Amino acid sequence: MIAETLQKIVESTPGAQGAILMDADGIAIDQYMGDGNADVETIAMEFSARFAELRKAARSLELGKIADITLKAERATMVVRFLGEFYIVLVLDTNGNMGKGRWKLRSSAAELLEFL
């Protein structure tokens, strides 16, 4: 059921390459790859240690829990939504609809948490 939710997110977000659900250690739980050629799993794994550091910094600065992160690079945009000890990474191409992607991740969070 997780894969189906990820599929809905990707297919309803213009420019989405794929989405992956990861645990706090950077291990893939499930993923859905769209028509793009981005290696979503490798991207998410490479950034997992940085996400952990950002979460740690937010705690130490007493900012509270991080809800989401958006990273816009030259060739892709990555939108990350945290779900407790898990997170979803949505990779978009340069023309992808980042706002819609963020909304789809936020609105799908409860559905994904039911399966975790």
Phi and psi in radians as a Rosetta constraint file:
Dihedral C 1 N 2 CA 2 C 2 CIRCULARHARMONIC -1.091 0.35
Dihedral N 2 CA 2 C 2 N 3 CIRCULARHARMONIC -0.782 0.35
Dihedral C 2 N 3 CA 3 C 3 CIRCULARHARMONIC -1.055 0.35
Dihedral N 3 CA 3 C 3 N 4 CIRCULARHARMONIC -0.661 0.35
Dihedral C 3 N 4 CA 4 C 4 CIRCULARHARMONIC -1.154 0.35
Dihedral N 4 CA 4 C 4 N 5 CIRCULARHARMONIC -0.680 0.35
Dihedral C 4 N 5 CA 5 C 5 CIRCULARHARMONIC -1.150 0.35
Dihedral N 5 CA 5 C 5 N 6 CIRCULARHARMONIC -0.759 0.35
Dihedral C 5 N 6 CA 6 C 6 CIRCULARHARMONIC -1.079 0.35
Dihedral N 6 CA 6 C 6 N 7 CIRCULARHARMONIC -0.685 0.35
Dihedral C 6 N 7 CA 7 C 7 CIRCULARHARMONIC -1.067 0.35
Dihedral N 7 CA 7 C 7 N 8 CIRCULARHARMONIC -0.771 0.35
Dihedral C 7 N 8 CA 8 C 8 CIRCULARHARMONIC -1.063 0.35
Dihedral N 8 CA 8 C 8 N 9 CIRCULARHARMONIC -0.716 0.35
Dihedral C 8 N 9 CA 9 C 9 CIRCULARHARMONIC -1.072 0.35
Dihedral N 9 CA 9 C 9 N 10 CIRCULARHARMONIC -0.865 0.35
Dihedral C 9 N 10 CA 10 C 10 CIRCULARHARMONIC -1.132 0.35
Dihedral N 10 CA 10 C 10 N 11 CIRCULARHARMONIC -0.831 0.35
Dihedral C 10 N 11 CA 11 C 11 CIRCULARHARMONIC -1.247 0.35
Dihedral N 11 CA 11 C 11 N 12 CIRCULARHARMONIC -0.345 0.35
Dihedral C 11 N 12 CA 12 C 12 CIRCULARHARMONIC -1.758 0.35
Dihedral N 12 CA 12 C 12 N 13 CIRCULARHARMONIC 0.063 0.35
Dihedral C 12 N 13 CA 13 C 13 CIRCULARHARMONIC -1.965 0.35
Dihedral N 13 CA 13 C 13 N 14 CIRCULARHARMONIC 1.936 0.35
Dihedral C 13 N 14 CA 14 C 14 CIRCULARHARMONIC -0.997 0.35
Dihedral N 14 CA 14 C 14 N 15 CIRCULARHARMONIC 2.263 0.35
Dihedral C 14 N 15 CA 15 C 15 CIRCULARHARMONIC 1.485 0.35
Dihedral N 15 CA 15 C 15 N 16 CIRCULARHARMONIC 0.042 0.35
Dihedral C 15 N 16 CA 16 C 16 CIRCULARHARMONIC -1.251 0.35
Dihedral N 16 CA 16 C 16 N 17 CIRCULARHARMONIC 2.339 0.35
Dihedral C 16 N 17 CA 17 C 17 CIRCULARHARMONIC -1.616 0.35
Dihedral N 17 CA 17 C 17 N 18 CIRCULARHARMONIC -0.630 0.35
Dihedral C 17 N 18 CA 18 C 18 CIRCULARHARMONIC 3.043 0.35
Dihedral N 18 CA 18 C 18 N 19 CIRCULARHARMONIC 2.954 0.35
Dihedral C 18 N 19 CA 19 C 19 CIRCULARHARMONIC -2.474 0.35
Dihedral N 19 CA 19 C 19 N 20 CIRCULARHARMONIC 2.626 0.35
Dihedral C 19 N 20 CA 20 C 20 CIRCULARHARMONIC -2.499 0.35
Dihedral N 20 CA 20 C 20 N 21 CIRCULARHARMONIC 2.492 0.35
Dihedral C 20 N 21 CA 21 C 21 CIRCULARHARMONIC -1.822 0.35
Dihedral N 21 CA 21 C 21 N 22 CIRCULARHARMONIC 2.203 0.35
Dihedral C 21 N 22 CA 22 C 22 CIRCULARHARMONIC -2.128 0.35
Dihedral N 22 CA 22 C 22 N 23 CIRCULARHARMONIC 2.716 0.35
Dihedral C 22 N 23 CA 23 C 23 CIRCULARHARMONIC -1.621 0.35
Dihedral N 23 CA 23 C 23 N 24 CIRCULARHARMONIC 3.079 0.35
Dihedral C 23 N 24 CA 24 C 24 CIRCULARHARMONIC -1.081 0.35
Dihedral N 24 CA 24 C 24 N 25 CIRCULARHARMONIC -0.392 0.35
Dihedral C 24 N 25 CA 25 C 25 CIRCULARHARMONIC -1.540 0.35
Dihedral N 25 CA 25 C 25 N 26 CIRCULARHARMONIC 0.046 0.35
Dihedral C 25 N 26 CA 26 C 26 CIRCULARHARMONIC 1.441 0.35
Dihedral N 26 CA 26 C 26 N 27 CIRCULARHARMONIC 0.393 0.35
Dihedral C 26 N 27 CA 27 C 27 CIRCULARHARMONIC -1.719 0.35
Dihedral N 27 CA 27 C 27 N 28 CIRCULARHARMONIC 2.282 0.35
Dihedral C 27 N 28 CA 28 C 28 CIRCULARHARMONIC -1.208 0.35
Dihedral N 28 CA 28 C 28 N 29 CIRCULARHARMONIC 2.303 0.35
Dihedral C 28 N 29 CA 29 C 29 CIRCULARHARMONIC -1.647 0.35
Dihedral N 29 CA 29 C 29 N 30 CIRCULARHARMONIC -0.857 0.35
Dihedral C 29 N 30 CA 30 C 30 CIRCULARHARMONIC -2.828 0.35
Dihedral N 30 CA 30 C 30 N 31 CIRCULARHARMONIC 2.793 0.35
Dihedral C 30 N 31 CA 31 C 31 CIRCULARHARMONIC -2.664 0.35
Dihedral N 31 CA 31 C 31 N 32 CIRCULARHARMONIC 2.837 0.35
Dihedral C 31 N 32 CA 32 C 32 CIRCULARHARMONIC -2.409 0.35
Dihedral N 32 CA 32 C 32 N 33 CIRCULARHARMONIC 2.213 0.35
Dihedral C 32 N 33 CA 33 C 33 CIRCULARHARMONIC -1.804 0.35
Dihedral N 33 CA 33 C 33 N 34 CIRCULARHARMONIC 2.250 0.35
Dihedral C 33 N 34 CA 34 C 34 CIRCULARHARMONIC -1.468 0.35
Dihedral N 34 CA 34 C 34 N 35 CIRCULARHARMONIC -2.632 0.35
Dihedral C 34 N 35 CA 35 C 35 CIRCULARHARMONIC -1.408 0.35
Dihedral N 35 CA 35 C 35 N 36 CIRCULARHARMONIC -0.209 0.35
Dihedral C 35 N 36 CA 36 C 36 CIRCULARHARMONIC -1.289 0.35
Dihedral N 36 CA 36 C 36 N 37 CIRCULARHARMONIC 3.066 0.35
Dihedral C 36 N 37 CA 37 C 37 CIRCULARHARMONIC -1.930 0.35
Dihedral N 37 CA 37 C 37 N 38 CIRCULARHARMONIC 0.210 0.35
Dihedral C 37 N 38 CA 38 C 38 CIRCULARHARMONIC -1.233 0.35
Dihedral N 38 CA 38 C 38 N 39 CIRCULARHARMONIC 2.423 0.35
Dihedral C 38 N 39 CA 39 C 39 CIRCULARHARMONIC -1.555 0.35
Dihedral N 39 CA 39 C 39 N 40 CIRCULARHARMONIC 1.444 0.35
Dihedral C 39 N 40 CA 40 C 40 CIRCULARHARMONIC -1.052 0.35
Dihedral N 40 CA 40 C 40 N 41 CIRCULARHARMONIC -0.698 0.35
Dihedral C 40 N 41 CA 41 C 41 CIRCULARHARMONIC -1.108 0.35
Dihedral N 41 CA 41 C 41 N 42 CIRCULARHARMONIC -0.796 0.35
Dihedral C 41 N 42 CA 42 C 42 CIRCULARHARMONIC -1.132 0.35
Dihedral N 42 CA 42 C 42 N 43 CIRCULARHARMONIC -0.740 0.35
Dihedral C 42 N 43 CA 43 C 43 CIRCULARHARMONIC -1.025 0.35
Dihedral N 43 CA 43 C 43 N 44 CIRCULARHARMONIC -0.868 0.35
Dihedral C 43 N 44 CA 44 C 44 CIRCULARHARMONIC -1.111 0.35
Dihedral N 44 CA 44 C 44 N 45 CIRCULARHARMONIC -0.715 0.35
Dihedral C 44 N 45 CA 45 C 45 CIRCULARHARMONIC -1.139 0.35
Dihedral N 45 CA 45 C 45 N 46 CIRCULARHARMONIC -0.725 0.35
Dihedral C 45 N 46 CA 46 C 46 CIRCULARHARMONIC -1.115 0.35
Dihedral N 46 CA 46 C 46 N 47 CIRCULARHARMONIC -0.586 0.35
Dihedral C 46 N 47 CA 47 C 47 CIRCULARHARMONIC -1.566 0.35
Dihedral N 47 CA 47 C 47 N 48 CIRCULARHARMONIC -0.149 0.35
Dihedral C 47 N 48 CA 48 C 48 CIRCULARHARMONIC -1.021 0.35
Dihedral N 48 CA 48 C 48 N 49 CIRCULARHARMONIC -0.704 0.35
Dihedral C 48 N 49 CA 49 C 49 CIRCULARHARMONIC -1.165 0.35
Dihedral N 49 CA 49 C 49 N 50 CIRCULARHARMONIC -0.617 0.35
Dihedral C 49 N 50 CA 50 C 50 CIRCULARHARMONIC -1.200 0.35
Dihedral N 50 CA 50 C 50 N 51 CIRCULARHARMONIC -0.648 0.35
Dihedral C 50 N 51 CA 51 C 51 CIRCULARHARMONIC -1.096 0.35
Dihedral N 51 CA 51 C 51 N 52 CIRCULARHARMONIC -0.732 0.35
Dihedral C 51 N 52 CA 52 C 52 CIRCULARHARMONIC -1.080 0.35
Dihedral N 52 CA 52 C 52 N 53 CIRCULARHARMONIC -0.710 0.35
Dihedral C 52 N 53 CA 53 C 53 CIRCULARHARMONIC -1.160 0.35
Dihedral N 53 CA 53 C 53 N 54 CIRCULARHARMONIC -0.695 0.35
Dihedral C 53 N 54 CA 54 C 54 CIRCULARHARMONIC -1.121 0.35
Dihedral N 54 CA 54 C 54 N 55 CIRCULARHARMONIC -0.710 0.35
Dihedral C 54 N 55 CA 55 C 55 CIRCULARHARMONIC -1.137 0.35
Dihedral N 55 CA 55 C 55 N 56 CIRCULARHARMONIC -0.702 0.35
Dihedral C 55 N 56 CA 56 C 56 CIRCULARHARMONIC -1.131 0.35
Dihedral N 56 CA 56 C 56 N 57 CIRCULARHARMONIC -0.752 0.35
Dihedral C 56 N 57 CA 57 C 57 CIRCULARHARMONIC -1.098 0.35
Dihedral N 57 CA 57 C 57 N 58 CIRCULARHARMONIC -0.735 0.35
Dihedral C 57 N 58 CA 58 C 58 CIRCULARHARMONIC -1.088 0.35
Dihedral N 58 CA 58 C 58 N 59 CIRCULARHARMONIC -0.701 0.35
Dihedral C 58 N 59 CA 59 C 59 CIRCULARHARMONIC -1.136 0.35
Dihedral N 59 CA 59 C 59 N 60 CIRCULARHARMONIC -0.808 0.35
Dihedral C 59 N 60 CA 60 C 60 CIRCULARHARMONIC -1.165 0.35
Dihedral N 60 CA 60 C 60 N 61 CIRCULARHARMONIC -0.481 0.35
Dihedral C 60 N 61 CA 61 C 61 CIRCULARHARMONIC -1.565 0.35
Dihedral N 61 CA 61 C 61 N 62 CIRCULARHARMONIC 0.062 0.35
Dihedral C 61 N 62 CA 62 C 62 CIRCULARHARMONIC 0.988 0.35
Dihedral N 62 CA 62 C 62 N 63 CIRCULARHARMONIC 0.709 0.35
Dihedral C 62 N 63 CA 63 C 63 CIRCULARHARMONIC -1.547 0.35
Dihedral N 63 CA 63 C 63 N 64 CIRCULARHARMONIC -0.240 0.35
Dihedral C 63 N 64 CA 64 C 64 CIRCULARHARMONIC 1.631 0.35
Dihedral N 64 CA 64 C 64 N 65 CIRCULARHARMONIC -3.040 0.35
Dihedral C 64 N 65 CA 65 C 65 CIRCULARHARMONIC -1.310 0.35
Dihedral N 65 CA 65 C 65 N 66 CIRCULARHARMONIC 2.494 0.35
Dihedral C 65 N 66 CA 66 C 66 CIRCULARHARMONIC -1.379 0.35
Dihedral N 66 CA 66 C 66 N 67 CIRCULARHARMONIC 2.264 0.35
Dihedral C 66 N 67 CA 67 C 67 CIRCULARHARMONIC -1.532 0.35
Dihedral N 67 CA 67 C 67 N 68 CIRCULARHARMONIC -0.809 0.35
Dihedral C 67 N 68 CA 68 C 68 CIRCULARHARMONIC -2.726 0.35
Dihedral N 68 CA 68 C 68 N 69 CIRCULARHARMONIC 2.858 0.35
Dihedral C 68 N 69 CA 69 C 69 CIRCULARHARMONIC -2.396 0.35
Dihedral N 69 CA 69 C 69 N 70 CIRCULARHARMONIC 2.450 0.35
Dihedral C 69 N 70 CA 70 C 70 CIRCULARHARMONIC -2.148 0.35
Dihedral N 70 CA 70 C 70 N 71 CIRCULARHARMONIC 2.261 0.35
Dihedral C 70 N 71 CA 71 C 71 CIRCULARHARMONIC -2.164 0.35
Dihedral N 71 CA 71 C 71 N 72 CIRCULARHARMONIC 2.013 0.35
Dihedral C 71 N 72 CA 72 C 72 CIRCULARHARMONIC -1.846 0.35
Dihedral N 72 CA 72 C 72 N 73 CIRCULARHARMONIC 2.054 0.35
Dihedral C 72 N 73 CA 73 C 73 CIRCULARHARMONIC -1.945 0.35
Dihedral N 73 CA 73 C 73 N 74 CIRCULARHARMONIC 3.121 0.35
Dihedral C 73 N 74 CA 74 C 74 CIRCULARHARMONIC -1.082 0.35
Dihedral N 74 CA 74 C 74 N 75 CIRCULARHARMONIC -0.668 0.35
Dihedral C 74 N 75 CA 75 C 75 CIRCULARHARMONIC -1.999 0.35
Dihedral N 75 CA 75 C 75 N 76 CIRCULARHARMONIC -0.007 0.35
Dihedral C 75 N 76 CA 76 C 76 CIRCULARHARMONIC -2.880 0.35
Dihedral N 76 CA 76 C 76 N 77 CIRCULARHARMONIC 2.813 0.35
Dihedral C 76 N 77 CA 77 C 77 CIRCULARHARMONIC -2.138 0.35
Dihedral N 77 CA 77 C 77 N 78 CIRCULARHARMONIC 2.415 0.35
Dihedral C 77 N 78 CA 78 C 78 CIRCULARHARMONIC -2.088 0.35
Dihedral N 78 CA 78 C 78 N 79 CIRCULARHARMONIC 2.182 0.35
Dihedral C 78 N 79 CA 79 C 79 CIRCULARHARMONIC -1.975 0.35
Dihedral N 79 CA 79 C 79 N 80 CIRCULARHARMONIC 2.233 0.35
Dihedral C 79 N 80 CA 80 C 80 CIRCULARHARMONIC -2.109 0.35
Dihedral N 80 CA 80 C 80 N 81 CIRCULARHARMONIC 2.309 0.35
Dihedral C 80 N 81 CA 81 C 81 CIRCULARHARMONIC -2.117 0.35
Dihedral N 81 CA 81 C 81 N 82 CIRCULARHARMONIC 2.192 0.35
Dihedral C 81 N 82 CA 82 C 82 CIRCULARHARMONIC -1.565 0.35
Dihedral N 82 CA 82 C 82 N 83 CIRCULARHARMONIC 2.378 0.35
Dihedral C 82 N 83 CA 83 C 83 CIRCULARHARMONIC -2.239 0.35
Dihedral N 83 CA 83 C 83 N 84 CIRCULARHARMONIC 1.395 0.35
Dihedral C 83 N 84 CA 84 C 84 CIRCULARHARMONIC 1.130 0.35
Dihedral N 84 CA 84 C 84 N 85 CIRCULARHARMONIC -2.068 0.35
Dihedral C 84 N 85 CA 85 C 85 CIRCULARHARMONIC -1.588 0.35
Dihedral N 85 CA 85 C 85 N 86 CIRCULARHARMONIC 0.165 0.35
Dihedral C 85 N 86 CA 86 C 86 CIRCULARHARMONIC -2.109 0.35
Dihedral N 86 CA 86 C 86 N 87 CIRCULARHARMONIC 2.913 0.35
Dihedral C 86 N 87 CA 87 C 87 CIRCULARHARMONIC -2.682 0.35
Dihedral N 87 CA 87 C 87 N 88 CIRCULARHARMONIC 2.674 0.35
Dihedral C 87 N 88 CA 88 C 88 CIRCULARHARMONIC -1.924 0.35
Dihedral N 88 CA 88 C 88 N 89 CIRCULARHARMONIC 2.360 0.35
Dihedral C 88 N 89 CA 89 C 89 CIRCULARHARMONIC -2.000 0.35
Dihedral N 89 CA 89 C 89 N 90 CIRCULARHARMONIC 2.176 0.35
Dihedral C 89 N 90 CA 90 C 90 CIRCULARHARMONIC -1.976 0.35
Dihedral N 90 CA 90 C 90 N 91 CIRCULARHARMONIC 2.152 0.35
Dihedral C 90 N 91 CA 91 C 91 CIRCULARHARMONIC -1.841 0.35
Dihedral N 91 CA 91 C 91 N 92 CIRCULARHARMONIC 2.250 0.35
Dihedral C 91 N 92 CA 92 C 92 CIRCULARHARMONIC -2.054 0.35
Dihedral N 92 CA 92 C 92 N 93 CIRCULARHARMONIC 2.635 0.35
Dihedral C 92 N 93 CA 93 C 93 CIRCULARHARMONIC -1.324 0.35
Dihedral N 93 CA 93 C 93 N 94 CIRCULARHARMONIC 3.114 0.35
Dihedral C 93 N 94 CA 94 C 94 CIRCULARHARMONIC -1.117 0.35
Dihedral N 94 CA 94 C 94 N 95 CIRCULARHARMONIC -0.402 0.35
Dihedral C 94 N 95 CA 95 C 95 CIRCULARHARMONIC -1.765 0.35
Dihedral N 95 CA 95 C 95 N 96 CIRCULARHARMONIC 0.157 0.35
Dihedral C 95 N 96 CA 96 C 96 CIRCULARHARMONIC -1.146 0.35
Dihedral N 96 CA 96 C 96 N 97 CIRCULARHARMONIC 2.705 0.35
Dihedral C 96 N 97 CA 97 C 97 CIRCULARHARMONIC -1.549 0.35
Dihedral N 97 CA 97 C 97 N 98 CIRCULARHARMONIC 1.593 0.35
Dihedral C 97 N 98 CA 98 C 98 CIRCULARHARMONIC -1.072 0.35
Dihedral N 98 CA 98 C 98 N 99 CIRCULARHARMONIC -0.730 0.35
Dihedral C 98 N 99 CA 99 C 99 CIRCULARHARMONIC -1.074 0.35
Dihedral N 99 CA 99 C 99 N 100 CIRCULARHARMONIC -0.773 0.35
Dihedral C 99 N 100 CA 100 C 100 CIRCULARHARMONIC -1.157 0.35
Dihedral N 100 CA 100 C 100 N 101 CIRCULARHARMONIC -0.674 0.35
Dihedral C 100 N 101 CA 101 C 101 CIRCULARHARMONIC -1.066 0.35
Dihedral N 101 CA 101 C 101 N 102 CIRCULARHARMONIC -0.802 0.35
Dihedral C 101 N 102 CA 102 C 102 CIRCULARHARMONIC -1.058 0.35
Dihedral N 102 CA 102 C 102 N 103 CIRCULARHARMONIC -0.746 0.35
Dihedral C 102 N 103 CA 103 C 103 CIRCULARHARMONIC -1.133 0.35
Dihedral N 103 CA 103 C 103 N 104 CIRCULARHARMONIC -0.755 0.35
Dihedral C 103 N 104 CA 104 C 104 CIRCULARHARMONIC -1.104 0.35
Dihedral N 104 CA 104 C 104 N 105 CIRCULARHARMONIC -0.697 0.35
Dihedral C 104 N 105 CA 105 C 105 CIRCULARHARMONIC -1.134 0.35
Dihedral N 105 CA 105 C 105 N 106 CIRCULARHARMONIC -0.797 0.35
Dihedral C 105 N 106 CA 106 C 106 CIRCULARHARMONIC -1.109 0.35
Dihedral N 106 CA 106 C 106 N 107 CIRCULARHARMONIC -0.775 0.35
Dihedral C 106 N 107 CA 107 C 107 CIRCULARHARMONIC -1.297 0.35
Dihedral N 107 CA 107 C 107 N 108 CIRCULARHARMONIC -0.312 0.35
Dihedral C 107 N 108 CA 108 C 108 CIRCULARHARMONIC -1.670 0.35
Dihedral N 108 CA 108 C 108 N 109 CIRCULARHARMONIC -0.091 0.35
Dihedral C 108 N 109 CA 109 C 109 CIRCULARHARMONIC -1.014 0.35
Dihedral N 109 CA 109 C 109 N 110 CIRCULARHARMONIC -0.831 0.35
Dihedral C 109 N 110 CA 110 C 110 CIRCULARHARMONIC -1.083 0.35
Dihedral N 110 CA 110 C 110 N 111 CIRCULARHARMONIC -0.713 0.35
Dihedral C 110 N 111 CA 111 C 111 CIRCULARHARMONIC -1.089 0.35
Dihedral N 111 CA 111 C 111 N 112 CIRCULARHARMONIC -0.745 0.35
Dihedral C 111 N 112 CA 112 C 112 CIRCULARHARMONIC -1.201 0.35
Dihedral N 112 CA 112 C 112 N 113 CIRCULARHARMONIC -0.675 0.35
Dihedral C 112 N 113 CA 113 C 113 CIRCULARHARMONIC -1.095 0.35
Dihedral N 113 CA 113 C 113 N 114 CIRCULARHARMONIC -0.490 0.35
Dihedral C 113 N 114 CA 114 C 114 CIRCULARHARMONIC -1.063 0.35
Dihedral N 114 CA 114 C 114 N 115 CIRCULARHARMONIC -0.508 0.35
Dihedral C 114 N 115 CA 115 C 115 CIRCULARHARMONIC -1.687 0.35
Dihedral N 115 CA 115 C 115 N 116 CIRCULARHARMONIC -0.056 0.35
